[in-house]
Amino acid sequence: MTRMAWTSEADAAAPFRRPAEATPVLRVRYTAGDLASLLWAERKLMLAVFLVLAALGMAAAFTFKTVYPAQSSVLVRLGREYVYQPPAGDAARGAVPEADAVVQSEVEILSSAQLKERVIDQVGIARLYPGIGADYDSASPVRRQAMMGKAVAAMTRALKIVSAPGMPVVRLTFEHPDAQLAALTLNTLLDEYLIYRRSVLLSQAAPLDDQRRAFEARLNEADQAYESFLGDNDIGDFEAEKTSLAQLQASLQQQKFTTDDQLRDRQARLAALSAQAGQLTPEINLYHDIDHAAQDKLTDLEIQRQGLLSRYQPTAAPVVDLDNQIAALQRAIQGGGVGNGGALRVGANPVFQTVQADRIQLIAEVAALHQSSEALADQIDQVTQRQLRLAQLEPRYQGLTRDRDVLRNNVRDFTVKEQETEAADAIARAGDDNISVIERPVPPTQGKSLRRPVMALALMLALFTAICTGLLRIFLRPGLPTPASAARTLELPVLATLGVKAS
């Protein structure tokens, strides 16, 4: 019984089924022998598919050319260009990346399109890729740019850059149909890489110079504003004038205190001398000449009495008479009747004159001190007003000074950093101590081609596709292909088979 026969009988029995019943879906069971015999039945179709795909694969394989891989390796170590130097301040100064990050940075530089363009320019696009840049010299700028893009893409496919984690070595391989040109291109790549990386990693001087120039321009503006401020306010040196005014005010205050003390002292002395002058007379008696005749006569009488006493008794008449004369003369002297006839001289009082001279001098000193005190008070007031004016101007002065100091420090710092960077860059350009070419590329003697792998892959793919085509043809064919598969699928014994004539 064939699949077609089974389907026809099932269709004939369909009217006797209940409408609600669905047609059963049979899952045909195959064995390896069934599949092999069925695939053999489809051998012509499978052979046609295999031959077509194999022919296409072979044609594609023959398009691959033999290329020669030039190889090189580069040792990457930590250099000063990776040590962080802040443009301003010292924050995080000296920080360094990890070794793998340094290697990856160098790999990115080696993989950059700009580096490849430089290499292509050095070698020549027409020489390196004749199929792309044969007419590069006569092409328009837009077409040149397109050619260069294609050449860079081709070089990217031909250049392999490999690095391993934890290893400071970068391996480079460049493939080209010309062995000599492969080695030359890779050597040029290494040379241009050593130059290009300096412009990438050591190009800090230009930004520092630009920033320094910007700060210098701002500093010039700040200096002009500062000078205009001093000129408009008649100030030579703000801090010096402020200090001198403070010292001058202290000196004037001290002088005024001293002058006031002297003035009070002179006024007190003048008052005392004025009081003394009121008690003194302008003139005094200089001297008085006294008449000594009465006294001399009294002395003579006493001498005579002493002489009489040597001869007479005190009660004798001569002695008594002499005593009466002495007593009368003494009474006359004591009463002022005799002895006042001397000369008397009157003159200026020197004490009064001294007091008057001192008073005149003190009056002059008091007037001078009073005038000095007023002058000092005026000077102190002027100094105070100037200090108040400077106090009003000080915030503006401090702002201008702060701006100038900050800008001056920035200019100095950036100048130092620029010079240090230029010196370090010059040293770095003299030699790449952290980059060492371990192996220079030489022209390879043995090439490699993908022709055989592609041919093998094409044959395998053609065979697989042919088998899949045969299986697809088998699985899509209606009916039960063999009596054995019918018995397994229906779980019924097959009693007889009937061939169907192909229409």
C-alpha positions as CSV (number, residue, x, y, z in Angstrom):
1,M,0.0,0.0,0.0
2,T,1.4,3.4,-1.0
3,R,1.0,6.7,0.7
4,M,-1.2,7.8,-2.2
5,A,-3.4,4.7,-1.7
6,W,-3.8,5.3,2.0
7,T,-4.8,8.8,1.4
8,S,-7.4,7.9,-1.2
9,E,-8.9,5.2,1.0
10,A,-9.0,7.7,3.9
11,D,-10.7,10.2,1.7
12,A,-13.3,7.7,0.5
13,A,-14.1,6.8,4.1
14,A,-14.4,10.4,5.1
15,P,-18.2,10.8,4.4
16,F,-18.9,8.1,7.0
17,R,-17.1,10.1,9.8
18,R,-18.7,12.4,12.1
19,P,-18.3,16.1,11.2
20,A,-16.8,17.0,14.5
21,E,-13.9,14.6,14.2
22,A,-10.6,16.1,12.9
23,T,-8.4,14.3,10.3
24,P,-5.6,12.5,12.2
25,V,-2.0,13.7,11.6
26,L,0.4,10.9,11.1
27,R,4.1,11.2,12.0
28,V,6.0,9.1,9.6
29,R,8.7,7.0,11.3
30,Y,12.0,6.7,9.4
31,T,15.0,4.5,9.9
32,A,18.6,5.1,8.8
33,G,18.1,2.6,6.0
34,D,14.9,4.4,4.9
35,L,16.7,7.7,4.7
36,A,19.7,6.2,2.9
37,S,17.5,4.6,0.3
38,L,15.4,7.7,-0.1
39,L,18.5,9.9,-0.5
40,W,19.8,7.5,-3.1
41,A,16.6,8.0,-5.0
42,E,17.2,11.7,-5.0
43,R,20.9,11.4,-6.0
44,K,20.5,13.2,-9.3
45,L,19.0,16.3,-7.6
46,M,21.6,16.2,-4.8
47,L,24.4,15.8,-7.3
48,A,23.2,18.8,-9.3
49,V,23.1,21.0,-6.2
50,F,26.5,19.8,-5.1
51,L,28.1,20.5,-8.4
52,V,26.7,23.9,-8.7
53,L,27.7,25.0,-5.2
54,A,31.1,23.4,-5.4
55,A,31.8,25.2,-8.7
56,L,30.8,28.5,-7.2
57,G,33.0,27.8,-4.1
58,M,35.9,26.8,-6.2
59,A,35.5,30.0,-8.3
60,A,35.5,32.0,-5.1
61,A,38.5,30.2,-3.7
62,F,40.6,30.9,-6.8
63,T,40.0,34.7,-6.3
64,F,42.1,34.6,-3.1
65,K,45.7,35.5,-3.6
66,T,48.8,34.5,-1.7
67,V,49.8,37.1,0.9
68,Y,53.1,37.4,2.8
69,P,52.7,38.3,6.5
70,A,55.4,40.7,7.8
71,Q,55.7,40.5,11.6
72,S,57.0,42.7,14.4
73,S,56.8,43.1,18.1
74,V,57.0,46.2,20.4
75,L,57.8,46.4,24.1
76,V,55.7,48.9,25.9
77,R,56.8,50.3,29.3
78,L,55.5,53.1,31.5
79,G,56.9,56.5,30.4
80,R,56.7,60.0,31.7
81,E,53.9,60.9,29.3
82,Y,51.6,58.6,31.3
83,V,52.5,60.2,34.6
84,Y,49.7,62.7,35.4
85,Q,50.9,66.3,35.6
86,P,48.0,68.6,36.5
87,P,47.9,71.9,34.5
88,A,47.3,73.8,37.8
89,G,47.9,72.8,41.4
90,D,49.3,69.5,42.7
91,A,46.1,67.5,42.9
92,A,46.7,63.8,42.0
93,R,50.2,64.7,40.7
94,G,52.2,61.6,39.9
95,A,49.2,59.3,39.3
96,V,49.9,56.5,36.8
97,P,47.6,54.1,35.0
98,E,47.9,50.3,35.1
99,A,50.3,48.5,32.8
100,D,47.4,47.0,30.7
101,A,45.9,50.4,30.3
102,V,49.2,51.7,28.9
103,V,49.5,48.8,26.5
104,Q,45.9,49.3,25.3
105,S,46.6,53.0,24.8
106,E,49.5,52.2,22.6
107,V,47.4,49.6,20.7
108,E,44.8,52.3,20.0
109,I,47.5,54.6,18.7
110,L,48.7,51.8,16.4
111,S,45.2,51.2,15.2
112,S,44.3,54.8,14.6
113,A,43.2,55.8,11.1
114,Q,45.4,58.9,11.1
115,L,48.5,56.8,11.6
116,K,47.5,54.5,8.7
117,E,46.9,57.6,6.5
118,R,50.4,58.8,7.2
119,V,51.9,55.3,6.4
120,I,49.9,55.2,3.1
121,D,51.2,58.7,2.2
122,Q,54.7,57.6,2.9
123,V,54.6,54.4,1.0
124,G,52.3,55.6,-1.7
125,I,48.7,54.6,-2.2
126,A,49.2,53.7,-5.8
127,R,52.1,51.4,-4.9
128,L,50.5,49.9,-1.8
129,Y,47.0,49.3,-3.3
130,P,47.1,49.7,-7.1
131,G,43.5,48.7,-7.5
132,I,42.4,51.5,-5.3
133,G,44.7,54.4,-6.0
134,A,46.0,53.9,-9.5
135,D,44.8,57.4,-10.5
136,Y,45.1,59.0,-7.1
137,D,47.4,61.8,-8.2
138,S,44.9,63.0,-10.9
139,A,41.8,62.5,-8.9
140,S,39.6,65.3,-7.4
141,P,39.9,66.0,-3.7
142,V,36.6,64.3,-3.0
143,R,37.6,61.2,-4.9
144,R,41.0,61.2,-3.2
145,Q,39.4,61.3,0.1
146,A,37.2,58.3,-0.9
147,M,40.3,56.4,-2.2
148,M,42.1,57.1,1.0
149,G,39.2,55.8,3.0
150,K,39.1,52.6,1.0
151,A,42.9,52.2,1.4
152,V,42.7,52.7,5.2
153,A,39.9,50.1,5.3
154,A,42.1,47.7,3.3
155,M,45.0,48.3,5.6
156,T,42.9,47.8,8.6
157,R,41.9,44.4,7.3
158,A,45.5,43.5,6.5
159,L,47.0,44.8,9.8
160,K,46.6,42.6,12.9
161,I,47.5,44.0,16.3
162,V,47.5,41.6,19.2
163,S,48.2,42.1,22.9
164,A,47.7,39.8,25.8
165,P,46.6,40.8,29.3
166,G,49.5,41.2,31.7
167,M,52.1,41.2,28.9
168,P,53.8,44.5,27.9
169,V,54.3,43.3,24.4
170,V,52.3,44.2,21.3
171,R,52.6,42.0,18.2
172,L,51.9,43.3,14.7
173,T,51.3,41.5,11.5
174,F,50.8,43.1,8.1
175,E,49.8,41.0,5.1
176,H,50.4,42.0,1.5
177,P,50.8,40.1,-1.8
178,D,54.3,41.7,-2.1
179,A,56.7,40.4,0.6
180,Q,59.1,43.4,0.2
181,L,56.2,45.9,0.3
182,A,54.8,44.1,3.4
183,A,58.0,44.6,5.3
184,L,58.5,48.1,4.1
185,T,54.9,49.1,5.1
186,L,55.2,47.6,8.6
187,N,58.6,49.3,9.1
188,T,57.1,52.6,8.0
189,L,54.2,52.0,10.4
190,L,56.6,51.6,13.3
191,D,58.6,54.7,12.4
192,E,55.5,56.8,11.9
193,Y,54.0,55.4,15.1
194,L,57.0,56.5,17.1
195,I,56.6,60.0,15.7
196,Y,52.8,60.2,15.8
197,R,52.5,59.0,19.4
198,R,54.7,62.0,20.5
199,S,52.2,64.4,19.0
200,V,49.4,62.5,20.8
201,L,50.9,62.0,24.2
202,L,53.4,64.9,24.4
203,S,51.4,67.8,23.0
204,Q,50.8,69.6,26.3
205,A,53.0,72.6,25.6
206,A,50.6,74.2,23.1
207,P,47.6,74.3,25.5
208,L,49.8,75.6,28.3
209,D,51.2,78.3,26.0
210,D,47.6,79.3,24.9
211,Q,46.5,79.4,28.5
212,R,49.6,81.4,29.6
213,R,48.9,83.9,26.8
214,A,45.3,84.2,27.9
215,F,46.3,84.9,31.5
216,E,48.9,87.4,30.3
217,A,46.2,89.3,28.4
218,R,44.0,89.3,31.4
219,L,46.9,90.4,33.6
220,N,47.6,93.3,31.2
221,E,43.9,94.4,31.6
222,A,44.1,94.0,35.3
223,D,47.4,96.1,35.4
224,Q,45.7,98.9,33.4
225,A,42.7,98.9,35.7
226,Y,45.0,99.0,38.7
227,E,47.1,101.9,37.3
228,S,43.9,103.8,36.3
229,F,42.6,103.3,39.8
230,L,45.8,104.6,41.5
231,G,46.0,107.6,39.0
232,D,42.3,108.6,39.4
233,N,42.7,108.6,43.2
234,D,46.1,110.3,43.4
235,I,47.7,107.2,45.0
236,G,51.3,106.2,44.4
237,D,51.5,103.1,46.5
238,F,48.3,102.2,48.3
239,E,49.8,100.0,51.0
240,A,52.8,102.4,51.5
241,E,50.5,105.4,51.7
242,K,48.1,103.6,54.1
243,T,51.1,102.6,56.3
244,S,52.6,106.1,56.2
245,L,49.2,107.7,57.0
246,A,48.8,105.4,60.0
247,Q,52.3,106.3,61.2
248,L,51.8,110.0,60.5
249,Q,48.5,110.0,62.4
250,A,50.1,108.3,65.3
251,S,53.0,110.8,65.2
252,L,50.6,113.8,65.0
253,Q,48.5,112.4,67.8
254,Q,51.6,112.1,69.9
255,Q,52.7,115.6,69.0
256,K,49.2,116.9,69.8
257,F,49.1,115.2,73.2
258,T,52.6,116.6,74.0
259,T,51.6,120.0,72.8
260,D,48.4,120.0,74.8
261,D,50.3,118.9,77.9
262,Q,52.8,121.7,77.4
263,L,50.0,124.1,76.8
264,R,48.3,123.2,80.0
265,D,51.6,123.3,81.9
266,R,52.4,126.8,80.5
267,Q,48.9,128.0,81.3
268,A,49.2,126.8,84.8
269,R,52.6,128.4,85.2
270,L,51.3,131.7,83.7
271,A,48.4,131.7,86.1
272,A,50.8,131.2,89.1
273,L,53.2,133.9,87.9
274,S,50.3,136.3,87.3
275,A,49.2,135.7,90.9
276,Q,52.7,136.3,92.2
277,A,53.1,139.4,90.0
278,G,50.1,140.9,91.7
279,Q,51.8,140.6,95.1
280,L,55.1,142.2,94.0
281,T,56.0,145.9,93.7
282,P,57.8,147.2,90.7
283,E,60.4,149.1,92.9
284,I,62.2,148.3,96.1
285,N,64.8,150.1,98.4
286,L,68.2,149.2,97.3
287,Y,70.1,150.5,100.4
288,H,70.0,153.2,103.3
289,D,73.0,155.1,104.8
290,I,72.5,155.6,108.7
291,D,74.1,158.5,110.8
292,H,76.3,157.0,113.7
293,A,77.1,160.3,115.6
294,A,74.5,159.7,118.4
295,Q,75.7,156.2,118.8
296,D,79.3,157.3,118.9
297,K,78.4,160.0,121.5
298,L,76.6,157.4,123.6
299,T,79.6,155.2,123.4
300,D,81.9,158.1,124.5
301,L,79.5,158.9,127.4
302,E,79.6,155.3,128.6
303,I,83.4,155.3,128.4
304,Q,83.5,158.5,130.4
305,R,81.2,157.0,133.0
306,Q,83.5,154.0,133.3
307,G,86.3,156.4,133.9
308,L,84.4,158.4,136.6
309,L,83.4,155.2,138.4
310,S,87.1,154.5,138.9
311,R,87.3,157.8,140.9
312,Y,83.7,158.3,142.1
313,Q,80.9,156.5,143.6
314,P,77.9,155.7,141.4
315,T,75.9,158.2,143.4
316,A,78.4,161.0,142.9
317,A,77.2,164.0,141.1
318,P,79.5,163.7,138.1
319,V,78.5,160.1,137.7
320,V,74.7,160.8,138.1
321,D,75.0,163.7,135.7
322,L,76.7,161.5,133.2
323,D,74.0,158.8,133.7
324,N,71.3,161.3,133.0
325,Q,73.0,162.3,129.7
326,I,73.3,158.7,128.7
327,A,69.7,158.0,129.5
328,A,68.5,161.0,127.6
329,L,70.6,160.1,124.6
330,Q,69.3,156.5,124.7
331,R,65.7,157.7,124.8
332,A,66.4,160.0,121.9
333,I,67.9,157.2,119.9
334,Q,65.1,154.8,120.7
335,G,62.5,157.4,119.9
336,G,64.0,158.1,116.5
337,G,64.8,161.6,117.3
338,V,68.5,161.2,116.3
339,G,70.3,158.8,114.0
340,N,67.9,158.9,110.8
341,G,69.7,161.4,108.8
342,G,71.4,158.7,106.4
343,A,70.9,158.5,102.5
344,L,68.1,156.1,101.1
345,R,68.4,154.6,97.4
346,V,65.2,153.1,95.6
347,G,65.4,150.8,92.4
348,A,63.5,148.3,90.2
349,N,62.4,145.1,91.9
350,P,64.4,142.2,90.1
351,V,62.0,139.6,91.3
352,F,59.1,141.5,89.8
353,Q,61.1,141.9,86.6
354,T,61.9,138.2,86.5
355,V,58.3,137.3,87.0
356,Q,57.2,139.7,84.3
357,A,59.8,138.3,81.9
358,D,58.7,134.8,82.6
359,R,55.0,135.8,82.2
360,I,55.8,137.4,78.8
361,Q,57.7,134.3,77.7
362,L,54.9,132.0,78.9
363,I,52.3,134.1,77.2
364,A,54.2,133.8,73.9
365,E,54.7,130.0,74.5
366,V,51.0,129.6,75.3
367,A,50.0,131.4,72.1
368,A,52.5,129.3,70.1
369,L,51.4,126.1,71.7
370,H,47.8,127.0,71.1
371,Q,48.5,127.7,67.5
372,S,50.5,124.4,67.2
373,S,47.6,122.5,68.8
374,E,45.1,123.9,66.3
375,A,47.5,123.2,63.4
376,L,48.0,119.6,64.6
377,A,44.3,119.2,65.0
378,D,43.8,120.3,61.4
379,Q,46.5,118.0,60.2
380,I,45.0,115.1,62.1
381,D,41.7,115.8,60.6
382,Q,43.2,115.9,57.1
383,V,45.0,112.6,57.7
384,T,41.8,111.1,59.1
385,Q,39.8,112.2,56.0
386,R,42.5,110.7,53.8
387,Q,42.4,107.4,55.7
388,L,38.6,107.3,55.4
389,R,38.9,107.9,51.7
390,L,41.4,105.0,51.5
391,A,39.1,102.8,53.6
392,Q,36.4,103.5,51.0
393,L,38.7,102.6,48.2
394,E,40.3,99.6,49.9
395,P,37.7,97.0,48.8
396,R,38.2,98.1,45.1
397,Y,41.9,98.1,45.7
398,Q,41.9,94.7,47.3
399,G,39.8,93.3,44.4
400,L,42.2,94.6,41.8
401,T,45.2,93.5,43.8
402,R,43.8,90.0,44.3
403,D,43.0,89.7,40.6
404,R,46.6,90.8,39.7
405,D,48.2,88.5,42.2
406,V,46.1,85.5,41.1
407,L,46.8,86.2,37.4
408,R,50.5,86.8,38.1
409,N,50.7,83.5,40.0
410,N,48.9,81.8,37.1
411,V,51.2,83.3,34.5
412,R,54.2,82.3,36.6
413,D,52.9,78.7,37.2
414,F,52.0,78.2,33.6
415,T,55.3,79.6,32.4
416,V,57.2,77.2,34.7
417,K,55.0,74.3,33.6
418,E,55.4,75.2,29.9
419,Q,59.1,75.3,30.2
420,E,59.2,72.1,32.1
421,T,56.9,70.4,29.6
422,E,59.0,71.7,26.7
423,A,62.1,70.4,28.3
424,A,60.5,67.0,29.1
425,D,59.1,66.8,25.5
426,A,62.5,67.6,24.1
427,I,64.0,64.8,26.2
428,A,61.2,62.5,25.2
429,R,61.7,63.3,21.5
430,A,65.4,62.5,21.8
431,G,64.5,58.9,22.5
432,D,61.5,56.7,23.2
433,D,62.9,54.9,26.2
434,N,59.5,53.4,27.1
435,I,58.9,52.1,23.6
436,S,61.3,49.5,22.2
437,V,60.9,47.7,18.9
438,I,61.8,44.1,19.8
439,E,61.7,42.7,16.3
440,R,61.9,44.8,13.1
441,P,59.9,43.3,10.2
442,V,61.9,41.6,7.4
443,P,60.5,40.4,4.1
444,P,58.7,37.1,4.7
445,T,59.9,34.1,2.7
446,Q,56.7,32.0,3.1
447,G,53.3,33.2,2.1
448,K,49.9,32.0,3.0
449,S,46.6,31.8,1.2
450,L,43.0,31.0,2.1
451,R,42.5,29.2,-1.2
452,R,42.6,25.7,0.2
453,P,40.6,26.4,3.3
454,V,38.0,28.1,1.2
455,M,37.9,25.2,-1.3
456,A,37.5,22.7,1.6
457,L,34.8,24.9,3.1
458,A,33.0,25.2,-0.2
459,L,33.0,21.4,-0.8
460,M,31.7,20.8,2.7
461,L,29.0,23.5,2.3
462,A,28.0,22.1,-1.1
463,L,27.8,18.5,0.3
464,F,25.8,19.7,3.3
465,T,23.4,21.7,1.1
466,A,22.9,18.8,-1.3
467,I,22.0,16.5,1.6
468,C,19.7,19.0,3.1
469,T,18.0,19.4,-0.3
470,G,17.5,15.6,-0.6
471,L,16.1,15.4,3.0
472,L,13.8,18.4,2.3
473,R,12.5,16.6,-0.9
474,I,11.9,13.5,1.1
475,F,10.1,15.1,4.0
476,L,7.9,17.2,1.7
477,R,6.8,14.3,-0.4
478,P,3.2,13.1,0.4
479,G,2.4,9.5,1.4
480,L,4.3,6.8,3.1
481,P,7.5,6.2,1.2
482,T,8.2,2.5,2.1
483,P,6.1,-0.5,3.4
484,A,8.3,-0.6,6.4
485,S,7.7,3.0,7.3
486,A,4.0,2.5,6.7
487,A,3.9,-0.5,9.1
488,R,5.8,1.5,11.8
489,T,3.7,4.6,11.3
490,L,0.3,2.8,11.2
491,E,1.3,0.1,13.6
492,L,-0.4,-2.4,11.2
493,P,1.1,-5.1,9.1
494,V,1.4,-4.5,5.4
495,L,-0.1,-7.4,3.5
496,A,0.6,-6.2,0.0
497,T,1.9,-3.3,-2.0
498,L,0.6,-1.8,-5.2
499,G,2.7,0.4,-7.4
500,V,1.2,3.5,-8.9
501,K,1.9,4.5,-12.4
502,A,3.3,7.9,-12.7
503,S,1.1,10.1,-14.8
